[in-house]
């Protein structure tokens, strides 16, 4: 639901009911209930705030609310989703609720890969190791890892597309609720594991 924000400085601390992570969320003075989501695990819930204690702290941006946007329009909560027929550890992404196209899935998956590279202690080294594992050109920067290593990697895209389409073409698809298996995969899968799975798909025997 969309709620007015007469006092943007009012904020509350909320805890994700699924993973327990705490988020600091900016709310409006007239709000009684606000829709929240936890990007790390994909959980979404309605948080009552009528009796919430006011603070003056600035939100950390970890969680989107239905009232948070630059143009006054509500933002859809993001949920975890993975295409059927593929291991969520490899293919799961966080996407807005609503219609999801194949192009949007590829973009979200590229963003996930970039995020995993940037989270490594040495993103530059991680980027080079990922390029070697995926037999792809080295990206110009870690911020371009997903774009270069996934979206511009014809062999990997072909292999993953064949895996997705092995049963049926799922796109476009209406995404409304988060998928628990996808949520767990997003939390548990690190860059090394993801690269092992992806590189196995572009090996010579797999391509044959």
Secondary structure, DSSP 8 states (H G I E B T S, - for coil): -----S-TT-EEEEE-TTT--EEEEE--TT-SEEEEE-TTT--EEEEE-TT---------SSS-BTT--SSS-----EEEE--TTS-HHHH-EEEESEEE-HHHHHHHHHHHHHHHHHHSTTHHHHHHHHHHHTT----SSGGGHHIIIIIT-HHHHHHHHHHHTTT----SEEE-S--HHHHHHHHH--HHHHHHHHHHHSSHHHH-
